[in-house]
Amino acid sequence: MEDFNDYVKNGGEPIDKNLFDLVNSLASKYDGKNQNELLMAIYKEAKRGKQAGTLTNADIDNFANMLSPFLDDKKRSMLNKIVGELKKI
């Protein structure tokens, strides 16, 4: 997977095409895997970006805001928990 940061900003603004590309990339890579494995892959990539200094809290918020409308309440709550954990890094 490319740098997580590439999917959430282009000049500081989120781009829907990048979200589509991210979802397609992850769907292909994790086809047949469960939701937890997919979430862990996203979390690990975001954590790597935070630790490298290439992913900001604003980038994480942008990504979550793009993804949130596609989720039900339970998954949105899980996403918010993950976002909170990533911002602590």
KEMAR-54383 format. One record per atom (N, C-alpha, C): residue number from 1; residue in one letter; chain; atom name; x, y, z. Coordinates in steps of 0.2 Angstrom, whole numbers, plus 5000, padded with zeros to 4 digits. Each point is the difference from the previous one (the first is absolute). Layout:
% KEMAR-54383
+-----+------+------+------+------+------+------+
: pos : code : unit : site :   xx :   yy :   zz :
+-----+------+------+------+------+------+------+
: NUM :    a :    A :   CA :    X :    Y :    Z :
...
+-----+------+------+------+------+------+------+
% end
This chain:
% KEMAR-54383
+-----+------+------+------+------+------+------+
: pos : code : unit : site :   xx :   yy :   zz :
+-----+------+------+------+------+------+------+
:   1 :    m :    A :    N : 5004 : 4994 : 5000 :
:   1 :    m :    A :   CA : 4996 : 5006 : 5000 :
:   1 :    m :    A :    C : 5004 : 5006 : 5000 :
:   2 :    e :    A :    N : 4998 : 5005 : 4997 :
:   2 :    e :    A :   CA : 5004 : 5007 : 5000 :
:   2 :    e :    A :    C : 4999 : 5003 : 5006 :
:   3 :    d :    A :    N : 5004 : 5005 : 5001 :
:   3 :    d :    A :   CA : 5000 : 5004 : 5007 :
:   3 :    d :    A :    C : 4992 : 5002 : 5001 :
:   4 :    f :    A :    N : 4998 : 4999 : 5006 :
:   4 :    f :    A :   CA : 4993 : 5002 : 5002 :
:   4 :    f :    A :    C : 4999 : 5007 : 4999 :
:   5 :    n :    A :    N : 5004 : 5004 : 5001 :
:   5 :    n :    A :   CA : 4999 : 5007 : 4999 :
:   5 :    n :    A :    C : 4998 : 5002 : 4993 :
:   6 :    d :    A :    N : 5003 : 4996 : 4995 :
:   6 :    d :    A :   CA : 4998 : 5002 : 4993 :
:   6 :    d :    A :    C : 4992 : 4999 : 4999 :
:   7 :    y :    A :    N : 4997 : 4996 : 5004 :
:   7 :    y :    A :   CA : 4993 : 4999 : 4999 :
:   7 :    y :    A :    C : 4996 : 5005 : 5003 :
:   8 :    v :    A :    N : 5002 : 5004 : 5004 :
:   8 :    v :    A :   CA : 4996 : 5005 : 5004 :
:   8 :    v :    A :    C : 5001 : 5007 : 4998 :
:   9 :    k :    A :    N : 5005 : 5002 : 4996 :
:   9 :    k :    A :   CA : 5001 : 5007 : 4999 :
:   9 :    k :    A :    C : 5003 : 5001 : 4993 :
:  10 :    n :    A :    N : 4999 : 5005 : 4997 :
:  10 :    n :    A :   CA : 5003 : 5003 : 4994 :
:  10 :    n :    A :    C : 5000 : 5007 : 5001 :
:  11 :    g :    A :    N : 5005 : 5003 : 5002 :
:  11 :    g :    A :   CA : 5000 : 5007 : 5001 :
:  11 :    g :    A :    C : 4996 : 5002 : 5007 :
:  12 :    g :    A :    N : 4999 : 4995 : 5004 :
:  12 :    g :    A :   CA : 4997 : 5001 : 5006 :
:  12 :    g :    A :    C : 4992 : 4998 : 5000 :
:  13 :    e :    A :    N : 4998 : 4998 : 4994 :
:  13 :    e :    A :   CA : 4993 : 4999 : 4999 :
:  13 :    e :    A :    C : 4998 : 4993 : 4998 :
:  14 :    p :    A :    N : 4995 : 4996 : 5003 :
:  14 :    p :    A :   CA : 4999 : 4994 : 4999 :
:  14 :    p :    A :    C : 4997 : 4999 : 4993 :
:  15 :    i :    A :    N : 5001 : 4994 : 4996 :
:  15 :    i :    A :   CA : 4998 : 4999 : 4994 :
:  15 :    i :    A :    C : 4996 : 4994 : 4999 :
:  16 :    d :    A :    N : 4994 : 5000 : 4998 :
:  16 :    d :    A :   CA : 4996 : 4994 : 5000 :
:  16 :    d :    A :    C : 5003 : 4994 : 4996 :
:  17 :    k :    A :    N : 5004 : 5002 : 4994 :
:  17 :    k :    A :   CA : 5003 : 4994 : 4996 :
:  17 :    k :    A :    C : 5005 : 4997 : 5004 :
:  18 :    n :    A :    N : 5004 : 5003 : 5005 :
:  18 :    n :    A :   CA : 5005 : 4997 : 5004 :
:  18 :    n :    A :    C : 4996 : 4995 : 5005 :
:  19 :    l :    A :    N : 4995 : 5002 : 5002 :
:  19 :    l :    A :   CA : 4996 : 4995 : 5005 :
:  19 :    l :    A :    C : 4998 : 4994 : 4996 :
:  20 :    f :    A :    N : 4998 : 5001 : 4994 :
:  20 :    f :    A :   CA : 4998 : 4994 : 4995 :
:  20 :    f :    A :    C : 5006 : 4996 : 4999 :
:  21 :    d :    A :    N : 5005 : 5003 : 4999 :
:  21 :    d :    A :   CA : 5007 : 4996 : 4998 :
:  21 :    d :    A :    C : 5002 : 4996 : 5006 :
:  22 :    l :    A :    N : 4999 : 5003 : 5006 :
:  22 :    l :    A :   CA : 5002 : 4997 : 5007 :
:  22 :    l :    A :    C : 4996 : 4994 : 5001 :
:  23 :    v :    A :    N : 4993 : 5001 : 4999 :
:  23 :    v :    A :   CA : 4995 : 4995 : 5001 :
:  23 :    v :    A :    C : 5002 : 4994 : 4995 :
:  24 :    n :    A :    N : 5001 : 5001 : 4994 :
:  24 :    n :    A :   CA : 5001 : 4995 : 4995 :
:  24 :    n :    A :    C : 5007 : 4997 : 5002 :
:  25 :    s :    A :    N : 5005 : 5003 : 5001 :
:  25 :    s :    A :   CA : 5006 : 4997 : 5002 :
:  25 :    s :    A :    C : 5000 : 4995 : 5006 :
:  26 :    l :    A :    N : 4996 : 5003 : 5005 :
:  26 :    l :    A :   CA : 4999 : 4996 : 5006 :
:  26 :    l :    A :    C : 4996 : 4994 : 4999 :
:  27 :    a :    A :    N : 4995 : 5001 : 4996 :
:  27 :    a :    A :   CA : 4995 : 4995 : 4999 :
:  27 :    a :    A :    C : 5003 : 4994 : 4996 :
:  28 :    s :    A :    N : 5005 : 5002 : 4995 :
:  28 :    s :    A :   CA : 5003 : 4995 : 4996 :
:  28 :    s :    A :    C : 5005 : 4996 : 5005 :
:  29 :    k :    A :    N : 5004 : 5004 : 5004 :
:  29 :    k :    A :   CA : 5005 : 4997 : 5004 :
:  29 :    k :    A :    C : 4997 : 4996 : 5005 :
:  30 :    y :    A :    N : 4995 : 5001 : 5003 :
:  30 :    y :    A :   CA : 4997 : 4997 : 5006 :
:  30 :    y :    A :    C : 4993 : 4996 : 4998 :
:  31 :    d :    A :    N : 4999 : 4999 : 4993 :
:  31 :    d :    A :   CA : 4995 : 4996 : 4998 :
:  31 :    d :    A :    C : 5000 : 4993 : 5004 :
:  32 :    g :    A :    N : 4994 : 4998 : 5003 :
:  32 :    g :    A :   CA : 4999 : 4994 : 5004 :
:  32 :    g :    A :    C : 5002 : 5001 : 5007 :
:  33 :    k :    A :    N : 5003 : 5006 : 5002 :
:  33 :    k :    A :   CA : 5002 : 5001 : 5007 :
:  33 :    k :    A :    C : 4994 : 5003 : 5004 :
:  34 :    n :    A :    N : 5001 : 5000 : 5006 :
:  34 :    n :    A :   CA : 4994 : 5002 : 5004 :
:  34 :    n :    A :    C : 5001 : 5008 : 5001 :
:  35 :    q :    A :    N : 4995 : 5003 : 5003 :
:  35 :    q :    A :   CA : 5000 : 5007 : 5001 :
:  35 :    q :    A :    C : 5006 : 5002 : 5005 :
:  36 :    n :    A :    N : 5001 : 4996 : 5005 :
:  36 :    n :    A :   CA : 5005 : 5002 : 5005 :
:  36 :    n :    A :    C : 5007 : 5000 : 4996 :
:  37 :    e :    A :    N : 5002 : 4996 : 4996 :
:  37 :    e :    A :   CA : 5006 : 5000 : 4996 :
:  37 :    e :    A :    C : 5001 : 5006 : 4996 :
:  38 :    l :    A :    N : 4994 : 5002 : 4997 :
:  38 :    l :    A :   CA : 5000 : 5006 : 4996 :
:  38 :    l :    A :    C : 5001 : 5006 : 5004 :
:  39 :    l :    A :    N : 4997 : 5001 : 5006 :
:  39 :    l :    A :   CA : 5001 : 5005 : 5004 :
:  39 :    l :    A :    C : 5007 : 5001 : 5003 :
:  40 :    m :    A :    N : 5003 : 4994 : 5002 :
:  40 :    m :    A :   CA : 5006 : 5000 : 5002 :
:  40 :    m :    A :    C : 5005 : 5002 : 4995 :
:  41 :    a :    A :    N : 4999 : 4998 : 4994 :
:  41 :    a :    A :   CA : 5005 : 5003 : 4994 :
:  41 :    a :    A :    C : 4999 : 5007 : 5000 :
:  42 :    i :    A :    N : 4994 : 5003 : 5000 :
:  42 :    i :    A :   CA : 5000 : 5007 : 5000 :
:  42 :    i :    A :    C : 5003 : 5004 : 5006 :
:  43 :    y :    A :    N : 4999 : 4997 : 5005 :
:  43 :    y :    A :   CA : 5003 : 5003 : 5007 :
:  43 :    y :    A :    C : 5007 : 4999 : 4999 :
:  44 :    k :    A :    N : 5003 : 4995 : 4998 :
:  44 :    k :    A :   CA : 5008 : 4999 : 5000 :
:  44 :    k :    A :    C : 5003 : 5005 : 4995 :
:  45 :    e :    A :    N : 4996 : 5001 : 4994 :
:  45 :    e :    A :   CA : 5003 : 5005 : 4995 :
:  45 :    e :    A :    C : 4999 : 5007 : 5003 :
:  46 :    a :    A :    N : 4995 : 5001 : 5003 :
:  46 :    a :    A :   CA : 4999 : 5007 : 5003 :
:  46 :    a :    A :    C : 5005 : 5001 : 5006 :
:  47 :    k :    A :    N : 5001 : 4995 : 5004 :
:  47 :    k :    A :   CA : 5005 : 5001 : 5005 :
:  47 :    k :    A :    C : 5007 : 5001 : 4997 :
:  48 :    r :    A :    N : 5002 : 4996 : 4995 :
:  48 :    r :    A :   CA : 5006 : 5001 : 4997 :
:  48 :    r :    A :    C : 5001 : 5007 : 4998 :
:  49 :    g :    A :    N : 4995 : 5003 : 4996 :
:  49 :    g :    A :   CA : 5000 : 5007 : 4998 :
:  49 :    g :    A :    C : 5001 : 5005 : 5006 :
:  50 :    k :    A :    N : 4996 : 4999 : 5005 :
:  50 :    k :    A :   CA : 5001 : 5004 : 5006 :
:  50 :    k :    A :    C : 5007 : 5000 : 5003 :
:  51 :    q :    A :    N : 5003 : 4994 : 5001 :
:  51 :    q :    A :   CA : 5006 : 5000 : 5003 :
:  51 :    q :    A :    C : 5006 : 5003 : 4995 :
:  52 :    a :    A :    N : 4998 : 4999 : 4993 :
:  52 :    a :    A :   CA : 5005 : 5003 : 4996 :
:  52 :    a :    A :    C : 4999 : 5008 : 4999 :
:  53 :    g :    A :    N : 4995 : 5002 : 5003 :
:  53 :    g :    A :   CA : 4999 : 5008 : 4999 :
:  53 :    g :    A :    C : 4997 : 5002 : 4993 :
:  54 :    t :    A :    N : 4997 : 4995 : 4996 :
:  54 :    t :    A :   CA : 4997 : 5001 : 4994 :
:  54 :    t :    A :    C : 4992 : 5000 : 5000 :
:  55 :    l :    A :    N : 4998 : 4999 : 5006 :
:  55 :    l :    A :   CA : 4992 : 5000 : 5001 :
:  55 :    l :    A :    C : 4999 : 5004 : 5006 :
:  56 :    t :    A :    N : 4995 : 5005 : 4999 :
:  56 :    t :    A :   CA : 4998 : 5005 : 5005 :
:  56 :    t :    A :    C : 4993 : 4998 : 5003 :
:  57 :    n :    A :    N : 4999 : 5002 : 5006 :
:  57 :    n :    A :   CA : 4993 : 4999 : 5002 :
:  57 :    n :    A :    C : 4995 : 5003 : 4996 :
:  58 :    a :    A :    N : 5001 : 5006 : 4996 :
:  58 :    a :    A :   CA : 4995 : 5002 : 4995 :
:  58 :    a :    A :    C : 4999 : 4995 : 4995 :
:  59 :    d :    A :    N : 5006 : 4997 : 4997 :
:  59 :    d :    A :   CA : 4999 : 4995 : 4995 :
:  59 :    d :    A :    C : 4996 : 4994 : 5002 :
:  60 :    i :    A :    N : 5001 : 4998 : 5007 :
:  60 :    i :    A :   CA : 4996 : 4995 : 5002 :
:  60 :    i :    A :    C : 4992 : 5002 : 5001 :
:  61 :    d :    A :    N : 4999 : 5006 : 5002 :
:  61 :    d :    A :   CA : 4993 : 5003 : 5000 :
:  61 :    d :    A :    C : 4997 : 5000 : 4993 :
:  62 :    n :    A :    N : 5004 : 5002 : 4995 :
:  62 :    n :    A :   CA : 4998 : 5000 : 4993 :
:  62 :    n :    A :    C : 4998 : 4993 : 4997 :
:  63 :    f :    A :    N : 5004 : 4995 : 5002 :
:  63 :    f :    A :   CA : 4999 : 4993 : 4998 :
:  63 :    f :    A :    C : 4993 : 4998 : 5003 :
:  64 :    a :    A :    N : 5000 : 5001 : 5007 :
:  64 :    a :    A :   CA : 4994 : 4998 : 5003 :
:  64 :    a :    A :    C : 4994 : 5003 : 4998 :
:  65 :    n :    A :    N : 5000 : 5006 : 4998 :
:  65 :    n :    A :   CA : 4994 : 5004 : 4998 :
:  65 :    n :    A :    C : 4998 : 4997 : 4993 :
:  66 :    m :    A :    N : 5005 : 4998 : 4996 :
:  66 :    m :    A :   CA : 4998 : 4997 : 4993 :
:  66 :    m :    A :    C : 4997 : 4994 : 5001 :
:  67 :    l :    A :    N : 5002 : 4996 : 5005 :
:  67 :    l :    A :   CA : 4998 : 4993 : 5001 :
:  67 :    l :    A :    C : 4994 : 4999 : 5004 :
:  68 :    s :    A :    N : 4999 : 5005 : 5004 :
:  68 :    s :    A :   CA : 4994 : 4999 : 5005 :
:  68 :    s :    A :    C : 4993 : 5000 : 4997 :
:  69 :    p :    A :    N : 4999 : 5003 : 4994 :
:  69 :    p :    A :   CA : 4993 : 5000 : 4997 :
:  69 :    p :    A :    C : 4998 : 4993 : 4998 :
:  70 :    f :    A :    N : 5005 : 4996 : 4999 :
:  70 :    f :    A :   CA : 4999 : 4993 : 4997 :
:  70 :    f :    A :    C : 4999 : 4995 : 5005 :
:  71 :    l :    A :    N : 5001 : 5002 : 5007 :
:  71 :    l :    A :   CA : 5000 : 4995 : 5005 :
:  71 :    l :    A :    C : 4993 : 5000 : 5004 :
:  72 :    d :    A :    N : 4998 : 4995 : 5003 :
:  72 :    d :    A :   CA : 4994 : 5000 : 5004 :
:  72 :    d :    A :    C : 5003 : 5003 : 5007 :
:  73 :    d :    A :    N : 4995 : 5000 : 5005 :
:  73 :    d :    A :   CA : 5002 : 5003 : 5006 :
:  73 :    d :    A :    C : 5005 : 4997 : 5004 :
:  74 :    k :    A :    N : 5000 : 4993 : 5000 :
:  74 :    k :    A :   CA : 5004 : 4996 : 5004 :
:  74 :    k :    A :    C : 5007 : 5001 : 4997 :
:  75 :    k :    A :    N : 5001 : 4999 : 4993 :
:  75 :    k :    A :   CA : 5007 : 5001 : 4997 :
:  75 :    k :    A :    C : 5002 : 5007 : 5001 :
:  76 :    r :    A :    N : 4996 : 5005 : 5000 :
:  76 :    r :    A :   CA : 5002 : 5007 : 5000 :
:  76 :    r :    A :    C : 5003 : 5001 : 5007 :
:  77 :    s :    A :    N : 4997 : 4997 : 5005 :
:  77 :    s :    A :   CA : 5002 : 5000 : 5007 :
:  77 :    s :    A :    C : 5007 : 4997 : 5001 :
:  78 :    m :    A :    N : 5001 : 4995 : 4996 :
:  78 :    m :    A :   CA : 5006 : 4996 : 5000 :
:  78 :    m :    A :    C : 5006 : 5005 : 4997 :
:  79 :    l :    A :    N : 4998 : 5003 : 4994 :
:  79 :    l :    A :   CA : 5004 : 5004 : 4997 :
:  79 :    l :    A :    C : 5002 : 5006 : 5004 :
:  80 :    n :    A :    N : 4995 : 5003 : 5004 :
:  80 :    n :    A :   CA : 5002 : 5006 : 5005 :
:  80 :    n :    A :    C : 5005 : 4997 : 5005 :
:  81 :    k :    A :    N : 4999 : 4994 : 5002 :
:  81 :    k :    A :   CA : 5005 : 4998 : 5005 :
:  81 :    k :    A :    C : 5007 : 4999 : 4997 :
:  82 :    i :    A :    N : 5000 : 4997 : 4994 :
:  82 :    i :    A :   CA : 5007 : 5000 : 4997 :
:  82 :    i :    A :    C : 5003 : 5007 : 4999 :
:  83 :    v :    A :    N : 4996 : 5004 : 4998 :
:  83 :    v :    A :   CA : 5002 : 5007 : 4998 :
:  83 :    v :    A :    C : 5003 : 5003 : 5007 :
:  84 :    g :    A :    N : 4997 : 4999 : 5005 :
:  84 :    g :    A :   CA : 5002 : 5002 : 5007 :
:  84 :    g :    A :    C : 5007 : 4997 : 5002 :
:  85 :    e :    A :    N : 5001 : 4994 : 4999 :
:  85 :    e :    A :   CA : 5006 : 4996 : 5001 :
:  85 :    e :    A :    C : 5006 : 5003 : 4996 :
:  86 :    l :    A :    N : 4998 : 5001 : 4994 :
:  86 :    l :    A :   CA : 5005 : 5002 : 4995 :
:  86 :    l :    A :    C : 5003 : 5007 : 5002 :
:  87 :    k :    A :    N : 4995 : 5004 : 5002 :
:  87 :    k :    A :   CA : 5002 : 5007 : 5002 :
:  87 :    k :    A :    C : 5004 : 5001 : 5006 :
:  88 :    k :    A :    N : 5000 : 4994 : 5004 :
:  88 :    k :    A :   CA : 5005 : 5000 : 5006 :
:  88 :    k :    A :    C : 5007 : 4999 : 4998 :
:  89 :    i :    A :    N : 5001 : 4997 : 4994 :
:  89 :    i :    A :   CA : 5007 : 4998 : 4998 :
:  89 :    i :    A :    C : 5004 : 5006 : 4999 :
+-----+------+------+------+------+------+------+
% end
